[in-house]
Amino acid sequence: MRAPLRRGDSVEELRRLMSEGWRGRDDRGAEQRLALGDRRAFVPVQDLLRKDPHLEMHTRGG
């Protein structure tokens, strides 16, 4: 986006470029995880998380 911004491209052109980039992405991890049936947390909330509320987000499944 740096070059189009520096060139002074129109708002419409910038929107088009952003839309194309967004639609063309292949990192749809959140959408793929939503489609999974089993979406449990990595750490059982009732057990370990209550005992150690300071667990890192990556170990909690976030």
Secondary structure, DSSP 8 states (H G I E B T S, - for coil): -HHHHHHT--HHHHHHHHHHHHHT----HHHHHHH-S----SS-IIIIIHH-TT--HHHHT-
